């Protein structure tokens, strides 16, 4: 099977006259490949576009449907498993671009009856157009390739929740249109050197519903690893290490919803991130990527009915689950992993004289290394019955709509009793990350309030498939919440203030009337000497506890009905 797939790679490259093992097609050539495949197999393959990318060009996708209906509604009716393959999210990591062309060529000619493929030729179109041969300094080929950043210089594999790019909006609409059972995201890795051509990052089971988790760990993953081993193309878990070498320990990678597989898990899609090894030759990386896709294809064909049933159950259960873990950490419990690595030596830098590690590929080994493979949740988001969002927060509402969130709008002005959340504490990163200064360790204070809503404001019932997505984005304490991604930062700034010389008299009148506030002020002064010596701080304290202090300061514009 492996050699058949490799030969198909060479056949497909000959279609465009690029019979070079170290070559990846340009964006234009890749689309021409798919146009040719669709033209040669019109009853089984159809090339379509959805939305625009930041480059101004549309997002292409090829649908391979054995029944020739090319419709997500039809695939559901026909009881077909949907597998989505995304390539070129980092266009310099191009092995998936080549492998998917070869796979599409084969599948369009010989499609199976119960699996539909939705293949994105190149997701990061702008990065693919920014072609060069130097930006992947540590990578072995191909001759030329695209750039990691997109047309807005965004890393699209950090953009699935925040959706700062048009690419993300186009992908989200495509994902929600087809609601795939399986997602494959193809990459080339960086980091340590070791023997296998390819590593796999799969969803950690704690993120999935119990039936999905059990199925993934007992059947799906073992099948993929066994398949690759049987064809002499060994695959190991993603090598995420924190010491000097993998021997110091390999850690589970926490794929938050900003990443493709973490985003997919919000909708009960099993998402695989495939990482071919940067130091292997490009044709080896393409062949291994192709082999993995073939393994998924075979398993989906054989076990598609179970995959569909389990996702259907998970989707149903999602709509009524009371809470979800939305913050995670790697457990300190240690397992072990048989690791096929290379011995290392220390060399001296000609630049600084300092020592650095070198891997010796002439000295392979297999030994057990520490494996921290368990991830545990440490914060649960409790899901309310409904969320309410004023229409002015259109950027957030647009992202909810793109993710197929069901919502209604008030048709008249209405006062509603809700739970409001006020930001009480947060930390902000000192350096920018993908265009944002991320918040973390957010704390809130909750208050029951009557809030005026207006015609056009949004009401979201949480009894829907997007329930987990809503918990992860609208709870400000979630790791990848819209608050932590700065969408609500304007509420952190006070808009109205007071003039001290004028408010002094007003403050005195307030304390004359409000004896409880006076006692609270005196108690605070007695316990805090610096506050007792700070007249401005005392005046501010009275102001912030009076009717004059603006009600909306620090209040998040996401309200809850419980």
NULODO-478510 format. One record per residue (C-alpha): x, y, z; residue in one letter; residue number from 1. Coordinates in steps of 0.5 Angstrom, whole numbers, plus 500, padded with zeros to 3 digits. Each point is the difference from the previous one (the first is absolute). Layout:
N
+------+-------+-----+---+-----+
: east : north :  up : r :   k :
+------+-------+-----+---+-----+
:    X :     Y :   Z : A : NUM :
...
+------+-------+-----+---+-----+
//
This chain:
562
+------+-------+-----+---+-----+
: east : north :  up : r :   k :
+------+-------+-----+---+-----+
:  500 :   500 : 500 : X :   1 :
:  506 :   505 : 502 : X :   2 :
:  503 :   499 : 493 : X :   3 :
:  494 :   501 : 496 : X :   4 :
:  499 :   506 : 504 : X :   5 :
:  507 :   503 : 498 : X :   6 :
:  499 :   498 : 493 : X :   7 :
:  494 :   504 : 500 : X :   8 :
:  503 :   506 : 502 : X :   9 :
:  505 :   500 : 494 : X :  10 :
:  494 :   498 : 496 : X :  11 :
:  497 :   507 : 502 : X :  12 :
:  506 :   504 : 500 : X :  13 :
:  501 :   498 : 492 : X :  14 :
:  493 :   503 : 499 : X :  15 :
:  503 :   507 : 500 : X :  16 :
:  507 :   498 : 498 : X :  17 :
:  503 :   501 : 507 : X :  18 :
:  503 :   493 : 500 : X :  19 :
:  505 :   502 : 506 : X :  20 :
:  500 :   497 : 507 : X :  21 :
:  502 :   506 : 503 : X :  22 :
:  495 :   505 : 497 : X :  23 :
:  493 :   502 : 503 : X :  24 :
:  495 :   504 : 495 : X :  25 :
:  499 :   507 : 500 : X :  26 :
:  493 :   503 : 502 : X :  27 :
:  498 :   500 : 493 : X :  28 :
:  503 :   493 : 498 : X :  29 :
:  496 :   497 : 506 : X :  30 :
:  493 :   503 : 498 : X :  31 :
:  502 :   498 : 493 : X :  32 :
:  501 :   493 : 503 : X :  33 :
:  493 :   500 : 503 : X :  34 :
:  497 :   503 : 494 : X :  35 :
:  502 :   494 : 496 : X :  36 :
:  498 :   495 : 505 : X :  37 :
:  493 :   503 : 500 : X :  38 :
:  500 :   500 : 493 : X :  39 :
:  502 :   493 : 499 : X :  40 :
:  495 :   497 : 505 : X :  41 :
:  494 :   505 : 500 : X :  42 :
:  495 :   494 : 503 : X :  43 :
:  505 :   499 : 506 : X :  44 :
:  504 :   507 : 501 : X :  45 :
:  498 :   507 : 500 : X :  46 :
:  504 :   506 : 502 : X :  47 :
:  497 :   506 : 503 : X :  48 :
:  501 :   506 : 504 : X :  49 :
:  498 :   503 : 506 : X :  50 :
:  501 :   508 : 503 : X :  51 :
:  506 :   504 : 499 : X :  52 :
:  507 :   499 : 503 : X :  53 :
:  504 :   506 : 502 : X :  54 :
:  504 :   500 : 493 : X :  55 :
:  494 :   501 : 497 : X :  56 :
:  499 :   494 : 497 : X :  57 :
:  495 :   495 : 501 : X :  58 :
:  501 :   493 : 505 : X :  59 :
:  499 :   494 : 495 : X :  60 :
:  498 :   493 : 502 : X :  61 :
:  499 :   494 : 497 : X :  62 :
:  494 :   495 : 501 : X :  63 :
:  501 :   493 : 498 : X :  64 :
:  494 :   496 : 501 : X :  65 :
:  499 :   493 : 498 : X :  66 :
:  492 :   502 : 499 : X :  67 :
:  502 :   506 : 496 : X :  68 :
:  495 :   504 : 504 : X :  69 :
:  505 :   505 : 503 : X :  70 :
:  495 :   503 : 505 : X :  71 :
:  501 :   499 : 508 : X :  72 :
:  493 :   499 : 501 : X :  73 :
:  500 :   494 : 495 : X :  74 :
:  506 :   497 : 503 : X :  75 :
:  496 :   500 : 507 : X :  76 :
:  494 :   497 : 496 : X :  77 :
:  505 :   495 : 497 : X :  78 :
:  503 :   498 : 506 : X :  79 :
:  507 :   502 : 498 : X :  80 :
:  506 :   502 : 504 : X :  81 :
:  503 :   507 : 499 : X :  82 :
:  508 :   500 : 500 : X :  83 :
:  503 :   507 : 499 : X :  84 :
:  507 :   501 : 499 : X :  85 :
:  503 :   507 : 500 : X :  86 :
:  507 :   502 : 497 : X :  87 :
:  504 :   506 : 500 : X :  88 :
:  498 :   503 : 506 : X :  89 :
:  508 :   501 : 501 : X :  90 :
:  502 :   500 : 492 : X :  91 :
:  507 :   499 : 502 : X :  92 :
:  498 :   493 : 503 : X :  93 :
:  498 :   498 : 493 : X :  94 :
:  500 :   492 : 500 : X :  95 :
:  492 :   500 : 501 : X :  96 :
:  499 :   504 : 494 : X :  97 :
:  503 :   495 : 496 : X :  98 :
:  498 :   494 : 503 : X :  99 :
:  492 :   502 : 500 : X : 100 :
:  501 :   501 : 492 : X : 101 :
:  502 :   493 : 499 : X : 102 :
:  495 :   498 : 505 : X : 103 :
:  495 :   504 : 497 : X : 104 :
:  502 :   497 : 493 : X : 105 :
:  499 :   493 : 502 : X : 106 :
:  493 :   501 : 504 : X : 107 :
:  497 :   503 : 495 : X : 108 :
:  502 :   494 : 495 : X : 109 :
:  498 :   495 : 505 : X : 110 :
:  495 :   503 : 506 : X : 111 :
:  497 :   496 : 505 : X : 112 :
:  493 :   500 : 501 : X : 113 :
:  499 :   503 : 508 : X : 114 :
:  506 :   505 : 500 : X : 115 :
:  499 :   507 : 498 : X : 116 :
:  507 :   504 : 499 : X : 117 :
:  500 :   508 : 501 : X : 118 :
:  507 :   502 : 498 : X : 119 :
:  503 :   507 : 501 : X : 120 :
:  506 :   500 : 495 : X : 121 :
:  503 :   506 : 503 : X : 122 :
:  497 :   504 : 506 : X : 123 :
:  505 :   505 : 501 : X : 124 :
:  500 :   503 : 493 : X : 125 :
:  503 :   507 : 502 : X : 126 :
:  506 :   496 : 503 : X : 127 :
:  500 :   495 : 494 : X : 128 :
:  501 :   506 : 495 : X : 129 :
:  506 :   503 : 504 : X : 130 :
:  504 :   494 : 497 : X : 131 :
:  508 :   500 : 502 : X : 132 :
:  505 :   495 : 502 : X : 133 :
:  503 :   502 : 506 : X : 134 :
:  495 :   502 : 506 : X : 135 :
:  500 :   492 : 502 : X : 136 :
:  507 :   501 : 502 : X : 137 :
:  501 :   493 : 503 : X : 138 :
:  495 :   496 : 495 : X : 139 :
:  503 :   495 : 495 : X : 140 :
:  496 :   502 : 494 : X : 141 :
:  496 :   501 : 496 : X : 142 :
:  504 :   505 : 495 : X : 143 :
:  495 :   505 : 501 : X : 144 :
:  494 :   501 : 504 : X : 145 :
:  495 :   505 : 504 : X : 146 :
:  501 :   504 : 506 : X : 147 :
:  496 :   499 : 507 : X : 148 :
:  497 :   507 : 500 : X : 149 :
:  494 :   501 : 496 : X : 150 :
:  498 :   507 : 496 : X : 151 :
:  499 :   503 : 507 : X : 152 :
:  506 :   497 : 503 : X : 153 :
:  496 :   495 : 505 : X : 154 :
:  502 :   493 : 502 : X : 155 :
:  493 :   497 : 498 : X : 156 :
:  501 :   494 : 504 : X : 157 :
:  499 :   505 : 506 : X : 158 :
:  494 :   503 : 497 : X : 159 :
:  494 :   495 : 500 : X : 160 :
:  496 :   504 : 506 : X : 161 :
:  503 :   507 : 500 : X : 162 :
:  499 :   500 : 492 : X : 163 :
:  504 :   506 : 498 : X : 164 :
:  500 :   498 : 493 : X : 165 :
:  495 :   499 : 494 : X : 166 :
:  504 :   493 : 500 : X : 167 :
:  497 :   498 : 506 : X : 168 :
:  493 :   502 : 499 : X : 169 :
:  500 :   496 : 493 : X : 170 :
:  503 :   494 : 504 : X : 171 :
:  494 :   501 : 505 : X : 172 :
:  495 :   500 : 495 : X : 173 :
:  502 :   494 : 496 : X : 174 :
:  501 :   496 : 507 : X : 175 :
:  493 :   502 : 502 : X : 176 :
:  497 :   498 : 493 : X : 177 :
:  503 :   493 : 500 : X : 178 :
:  501 :   499 : 508 : X : 179 :
:  505 :   495 : 498 : X : 180 :
:  501 :   493 : 505 : X : 181 :
:  508 :   501 : 499 : X : 182 :
:  505 :   505 : 498 : X : 183 :
:  507 :   499 : 498 : X : 184 :
:  505 :   507 : 500 : X : 185 :
:  506 :   498 : 497 : X : 186 :
:  507 :   503 : 502 : X : 187 :
:  507 :   500 : 501 : X : 188 :
:  503 :   500 : 507 : X : 189 :
:  506 :   504 : 503 : X : 190 :
:  504 :   497 : 506 : X : 191 :
:  504 :   494 : 501 : X : 192 :
:  503 :   495 : 496 : X : 193 :
:  498 :   493 : 500 : X : 194 :
:  498 :   494 : 495 : X : 195 :
:  493 :   500 : 498 : X : 196 :
:  498 :   504 : 494 : X : 197 :
:  494 :   502 : 504 : X : 198 :
:  496 :   502 : 506 : X : 199 :
:  493 :   500 : 502 : X : 200 :
:  496 :   505 : 505 : X : 201 :
:  493 :   498 : 501 : X : 202 :
:  495 :   502 : 505 : X : 203 :
:  501 :   499 : 507 : X : 204 :
:  495 :   495 : 502 : X : 205 :
:  498 :   505 : 506 : X : 206 :
:  497 :   505 : 495 : X : 207 :
:  495 :   495 : 497 : X : 208 :
:  494 :   497 : 502 : X : 209 :
:  501 :   493 : 503 : X : 210 :
:  498 :   496 : 495 : X : 211 :
:  504 :   503 : 495 : X : 212 :
:  506 :   500 : 505 : X : 213 :
:  500 :   493 : 500 : X : 214 :
:  499 :   499 : 493 : X : 215 :
:  506 :   504 : 498 : X : 216 :
:  505 :   497 : 505 : X : 217 :
:  498 :   493 : 500 : X : 218 :
:  498 :   499 : 492 : X : 219 :
:  502 :   506 : 496 : X : 220 :
:  507 :   502 : 502 : X : 221 :
:  502 :   493 : 501 : X : 222 :
:  498 :   499 : 493 : X : 223 :
:  504 :   506 : 497 : X : 224 :
:  506 :   498 : 504 : X : 225 :
:  500 :   493 : 498 : X : 226 :
:  498 :   501 : 493 : X : 227 :
:  506 :   505 : 499 : X : 228 :
:  505 :   495 : 504 : X : 229 :
:  498 :   494 : 495 : X : 230 :
:  502 :   504 : 494 : X : 231 :
:  506 :   502 : 503 : X : 232 :
:  499 :   507 : 501 : X : 233 :
:  500 :   500 : 507 : X : 234 :
:  496 :   506 : 504 : X : 235 :
:  500 :   503 : 507 : X : 236 :
:  497 :   505 : 504 : X : 237 :
:  501 :   507 : 499 : X : 238 :
:  507 :   502 : 503 : X : 239 :
:  499 :   505 : 505 : X : 240 :
:  506 :   500 : 505 : X : 241 :
:  502 :   506 : 505 : X : 242 :
:  507 :   498 : 501 : X : 243 :
:  506 :   499 : 496 : X : 244 :
:  498 :   494 : 496 : X : 245 :
:  494 :   495 : 500 : X : 246 :
:  503 :   496 : 505 : X : 247 :
:  499 :   505 : 505 : X : 248 :
:  492 :   499 : 499 : X : 249 :
:  495 :   501 : 495 : X : 250 :
:  494 :   504 : 502 : X : 251 :
:  493 :   500 : 497 : X : 252 :
:  498 :   506 : 496 : X : 253 :
:  494 :   504 : 503 : X : 254 :
:  497 :   502 : 493 : X : 255 :
:  495 :   505 : 502 : X : 256 :
:  494 :   502 : 496 : X : 257 :
:  505 :   505 : 496 : X : 258 :
:  503 :   494 : 497 : X : 259 :
:  497 :   496 : 494 : X : 260 :
:  499 :   494 : 504 : X : 261 :
:  498 :   503 : 507 : X : 262 :
:  495 :   504 : 496 : X : 263 :
:  497 :   494 : 497 : X : 264 :
:  499 :   497 : 506 : X : 265 :
:  495 :   505 : 502 : X : 266 :
:  495 :   497 : 495 : X : 267 :
:  502 :   493 : 502 : X : 268 :
:  504 :   499 : 493 : X : 269 :
:  507 :   496 : 501 : X : 270 :
:  505 :   504 : 498 : X : 271 :
:  507 :   497 : 498 : X : 272 :
:  506 :   505 : 499 : X : 273 :
:  505 :   496 : 496 : X : 274 :
:  508 :   502 : 501 : X : 275 :
:  505 :   498 : 495 : X : 276 :
:  507 :   500 : 502 : X : 277 :
:  504 :   506 : 497 : X : 278 :
:  506 :   497 : 499 : X : 279 :
:  498 :   494 : 496 : X : 280 :
:  500 :   501 : 493 : X : 281 :
:  494 :   503 : 497 : X : 282 :
:  498 :   494 : 496 : X : 283 :
:  500 :   496 : 506 : X : 284 :
:  496 :   505 : 504 : X : 285 :
:  495 :   500 : 494 : X : 286 :
:  499 :   493 : 500 : X : 287 :
:  499 :   499 : 508 : X : 288 :
:  495 :   505 : 499 : X : 289 :
:  497 :   497 : 495 : X : 290 :
:  500 :   493 : 504 : X : 291 :
:  497 :   503 : 506 : X : 292 :
:  494 :   503 : 495 : X : 293 :
:  499 :   493 : 498 : X : 294 :
:  500 :   497 : 507 : X : 295 :
:  494 :   505 : 501 : X : 296 :
:  497 :   498 : 494 : X : 297 :
:  500 :   493 : 501 : X : 298 :
:  498 :   500 : 507 : X : 299 :
:  494 :   505 : 499 : X : 300 :
:  498 :   495 : 494 : X : 301 :
:  500 :   494 : 505 : X : 302 :
:  497 :   504 : 506 : X : 303 :
:  496 :   506 : 497 : X : 304 :
:  494 :   497 : 503 : X : 305 :
:  502 :   500 : 507 : X : 306 :
:  504 :   507 : 499 : X : 307 :
:  493 :   503 : 498 : X : 308 :
:  496 :   497 : 506 : X : 309 :
:  505 :   502 : 505 : X : 310 :
:  500 :   507 : 497 : X : 311 :
:  493 :   501 : 500 : X : 312 :
:  499 :   498 : 507 : X : 313 :
:  506 :   505 : 502 : X : 314 :
:  496 :   505 : 497 : X : 315 :
:  493 :   498 : 503 : X : 316 :
:  504 :   500 : 507 : X : 317 :
:  503 :   507 : 499 : X : 318 :
:  494 :   503 : 499 : X : 319 :
:  498 :   499 : 508 : X : 320 :
:  507 :   499 : 503 : X : 321 :
:  500 :   505 : 506 : X : 322 :
:  507 :   502 : 500 : X : 323 :
:  507 :   499 : 496 : X : 324 :
:  507 :   500 : 502 : X : 325 :
:  503 :   506 : 497 : X : 326 :
:  507 :   501 : 503 : X : 327 :
:  505 :   494 : 500 : X : 328 :
:  506 :   498 : 502 : X : 329 :
:  505 :   494 : 499 : X : 330 :
:  500 :   495 : 506 : X : 331 :
:  506 :   499 : 504 : X : 332 :
:  499 :   492 : 500 : X : 333 :
:  505 :   497 : 495 : X : 334 :
:  499 :   495 : 495 : X : 335 :
:  506 :   497 : 496 : X : 336 :
:  501 :   500 : 492 : X : 337 :
:  504 :   496 : 496 : X : 338 :
:  504 :   505 : 496 : X : 339 :
:  504 :   499 : 494 : X : 340 :
:  505 :   505 : 500 : X : 341 :
:  507 :   502 : 499 : X : 342 :
:  506 :   501 : 504 : X : 343 :
:  502 :   507 : 502 : X : 344 :
:  507 :   503 : 501 : X : 345 :
:  502 :   507 : 502 : X : 346 :
:  504 :   504 : 495 : X : 347 :
:  503 :   507 : 501 : X : 348 :
:  497 :   506 : 496 : X : 349 :
:  505 :   504 : 496 : X : 350 :
:  496 :   506 : 501 : X : 351 :
:  499 :   500 : 508 : X : 352 :
:  505 :   495 : 502 : X : 353 :
:  494 :   497 : 504 : X : 354 :
:  498 :   493 : 499 : X : 355 :
:  494 :   497 : 496 : X : 356 :
:  496 :   493 : 499 : X : 357 :
:  501 :   497 : 494 : X : 358 :
:  496 :   493 : 498 : X : 359 :
:  504 :   495 : 497 : X : 360 :
:  496 :   496 : 495 : X : 361 :
:  505 :   495 : 499 : X : 362 :
:  499 :   497 : 507 : X : 363 :
:  492 :   499 : 501 : X : 364 :
:  497 :   497 : 506 : X : 365 :
:  494 :   498 : 503 : X : 366 :
:  499 :   501 : 507 : X : 367 :
:  494 :   502 : 505 : X : 368 :
:  499 :   507 : 501 : X : 369 :
:  496 :   504 : 505 : X : 370 :
:  493 :   501 : 497 : X : 371 :
:  495 :   505 : 503 : X : 372 :
:  494 :   498 : 496 : X : 373 :
:  495 :   502 : 505 : X : 374 :
:  496 :   507 : 500 : X : 375 :
:  495 :   502 : 505 : X : 376 :
:  495 :   505 : 500 : X : 377 :
:  501 :   505 : 506 : X : 378 :
:  494 :   505 : 499 : X : 379 :
:  493 :   499 : 498 : X : 380 :
:  495 :   504 : 496 : X : 381 :
:  493 :   500 : 502 : X : 382 :
:  495 :   501 : 494 : X : 383 :
:  494 :   504 : 502 : X : 384 :
:  494 :   499 : 496 : X : 385 :
:  501 :   506 : 496 : X : 386 :
:  505 :   506 : 498 : X : 387 :
:  498 :   507 : 498 : X : 388 :
:  504 :   504 : 496 : X : 389 :
:  499 :   508 : 498 : X : 390 :
:  500 :   501 : 493 : X : 391 :
:  506 :   505 : 500 : X : 392 :
:  505 :   494 : 501 : X : 393 :
:  499 :   498 : 493 : X : 394 :
:  507 :   497 : 499 : X : 395 :
:  499 :   495 : 506 : X : 396 :
:  493 :   499 : 497 : X : 397 :
:  503 :   499 : 493 : X : 398 :
:  504 :   494 : 502 : X : 399 :
:  494 :   497 : 504 : X : 400 :
:  496 :   500 : 493 : X : 401 :
:  506 :   497 : 496 : X : 402 :
:  500 :   494 : 505 : X : 403 :
:  493 :   499 : 499 : X : 404 :
:  498 :   502 : 507 : X : 405 :
:  492 :   500 : 500 : X : 406 :
:  498 :   507 : 502 : X : 407 :
:  494 :   505 : 500 : X : 408 :
:  499 :   507 : 501 : X : 409 :
:  496 :   504 : 504 : X : 410 :
:  494 :   503 : 496 : X : 411 :
:  499 :   506 : 505 : X : 412 :
:  503 :   503 : 506 : X : 413 :
:  500 :   496 : 506 : X : 414 :
:  503 :   500 : 507 : X : 415 :
:  502 :   493 : 502 : X : 416 :
:  503 :   498 : 507 : X : 417 :
:  507 :   497 : 499 : X : 418 :
:  506 :   498 : 503 : X : 419 :
:  505 :   505 : 498 : X : 420 :
:  508 :   498 : 501 : X : 421 :
:  505 :   506 : 502 : X : 422 :
:  507 :   499 : 499 : X : 423 :
:  504 :   500 : 507 : X : 424 :
:  506 :   498 : 498 : X : 425 :
:  505 :   498 : 494 : X : 426 :
:  507 :   500 : 497 : X : 427 :
:  502 :   502 : 494 : X : 428 :
:  506 :   498 : 496 : X : 429 :
:  506 :   504 : 499 : X : 430 :
:  501 :   499 : 493 : X : 431 :
:  495 :   499 : 494 : X : 432 :
:  498 :   493 : 497 : X : 433 :
:  497 :   500 : 494 : X : 434 :
:  497 :   507 : 500 : X : 435 :
:  498 :   500 : 507 : X : 436 :
:  502 :   501 : 507 : X : 437 :
:  497 :   494 : 503 : X : 438 :
:  497 :   500 : 507 : X : 439 :
:  500 :   494 : 505 : X : 440 :
:  498 :   498 : 507 : X : 441 :
:  494 :   504 : 499 : X : 442 :
:  495 :   501 : 506 : X : 443 :
:  493 :   502 : 500 : X : 444 :
:  495 :   503 : 505 : X : 445 :
:  493 :   498 : 499 : X : 446 :
:  493 :   504 : 501 : X : 447 :
:  493 :   499 : 499 : X : 448 :
:  498 :   506 : 496 : X : 449 :
:  494 :   503 : 495 : X : 450 :
:  503 :   502 : 494 : X : 451 :
:  497 :   504 : 494 : X : 452 :
:  500 :   496 : 493 : X : 453 :
:  498 :   503 : 494 : X : 454 :
:  497 :   497 : 493 : X : 455 :
:  505 :   497 : 497 : X : 456 :
:  504 :   497 : 506 : X : 457 :
:  502 :   493 : 500 : X : 458 :
:  497 :   494 : 504 : X : 459 :
:  504 :   494 : 500 : X : 460 :
:  497 :   493 : 502 : X : 461 :
:  505 :   496 : 502 : X : 462 :
:  496 :   493 : 499 : X : 463 :
:  504 :   499 : 493 : X : 464 :
:  506 :   497 : 497 : X : 465 :
:  504 :   506 : 501 : X : 466 :
:  499 :   500 : 508 : X : 467 :
:  508 :   498 : 501 : X : 468 :
:  502 :   505 : 495 : X : 469 :
:  496 :   505 : 504 : X : 470 :
:  503 :   498 : 507 : X : 471 :
:  507 :   501 : 497 : X : 472 :
:  499 :   507 : 497 : X : 473 :
:  495 :   503 : 504 : X : 474 :
:  502 :   498 : 507 : X : 475 :
:  505 :   506 : 501 : X : 476 :
:  504 :   495 : 505 : X : 477 :
:  501 :   495 : 494 : X : 478 :
:  507 :   499 : 497 : X : 479 :
:  498 :   502 : 493 : X : 480 :
:  494 :   505 : 502 : X : 481 :
:  499 :   506 : 496 : X : 482 :
:  501 :   504 : 506 : X : 483 :
:  507 :   497 : 501 : X : 484 :
:  501 :   502 : 492 : X : 485 :
:  499 :   507 : 501 : X : 486 :
:  493 :   500 : 497 : X : 487 :
:  497 :   504 : 506 : X : 488 :
:  506 :   504 : 502 : X : 489 :
:  496 :   507 : 500 : X : 490 :
:  496 :   498 : 506 : X : 491 :
:  506 :   500 : 504 : X : 492 :
:  501 :   508 : 499 : X : 493 :
:  496 :   504 : 504 : X : 494 :
:  496 :   506 : 496 : X : 495 :
:  498 :   505 : 505 : X : 496 :
:  504 :   503 : 506 : X : 497 :
:  499 :   505 : 505 : X : 498 :
:  504 :   506 : 502 : X : 499 :
:  503 :   500 : 507 : X : 500 :
:  498 :   507 : 502 : X : 501 :
:  493 :   499 : 498 : X : 502 :
:  499 :   493 : 502 : X : 503 :
:  502 :   502 : 507 : X : 504 :
:  494 :   503 : 502 : X : 505 :
:  496 :   495 : 497 : X : 506 :
:  504 :   494 : 503 : X : 507 :
:  499 :   503 : 507 : X : 508 :
:  492 :   501 : 499 : X : 509 :
:  500 :   492 : 498 : X : 510 :
:  504 :   498 : 506 : X : 511 :
:  495 :   504 : 504 : X : 512 :
:  494 :   496 : 497 : X : 513 :
:  503 :   493 : 499 : X : 514 :
:  503 :   498 : 507 : X : 515 :
:  501 :   493 : 498 : X : 516 :
:  505 :   503 : 495 : X : 517 :
:  503 :   505 : 505 : X : 518 :
:  502 :   494 : 505 : X : 519 :
:  503 :   496 : 494 : X : 520 :
:  504 :   506 : 498 : X : 521 :
:  502 :   500 : 507 : X : 522 :
:  502 :   493 : 501 : X : 523 :
:  504 :   500 : 493 : X : 524 :
:  504 :   506 : 503 : X : 525 :
:  501 :   496 : 507 : X : 526 :
:  503 :   494 : 496 : X : 527 :
:  504 :   504 : 494 : X : 528 :
:  505 :   505 : 503 : X : 529 :
:  501 :   502 : 493 : X : 530 :
:  493 :   501 : 498 : X : 531 :
:  499 :   504 : 506 : X : 532 :
:  506 :   505 : 498 : X : 533 :
:  497 :   500 : 493 : X : 534 :
:  494 :   505 : 499 : X : 535 :
:  499 :   499 : 493 : X : 536 :
:  500 :   493 : 501 : X : 537 :
:  494 :   501 : 505 : X : 538 :
:  496 :   505 : 496 : X : 539 :
:  501 :   495 : 494 : X : 540 :
:  497 :   494 : 505 : X : 541 :
:  494 :   504 : 501 : X : 542 :
:  499 :   502 : 493 : X : 543 :
:  500 :   493 : 498 : X : 544 :
:  495 :   498 : 505 : X : 545 :
:  495 :   505 : 498 : X : 546 :
:  495 :   501 : 495 : X : 547 :
:  504 :   504 : 496 : X : 548 :
:  505 :   495 : 498 : X : 549 :
:  499 :   497 : 493 : X : 550 :
:  496 :   494 : 500 : X : 551 :
:  503 :   497 : 494 : X : 552 :
:  508 :   500 : 502 : X : 553 :
:  503 :   493 : 501 : X : 554 :
:  493 :   497 : 498 : X : 555 :
:  501 :   495 : 494 : X : 556 :
:  494 :   501 : 495 : X : 557 :
:  499 :   492 : 500 : X : 558 :
:  494 :   499 : 505 : X : 559 :
:  497 :   494 : 502 : X : 560 :
:  493 :   497 : 502 : X : 561 :
:  501 :   494 : 505 : X : 562 :
+------+-------+-----+---+-----+
//
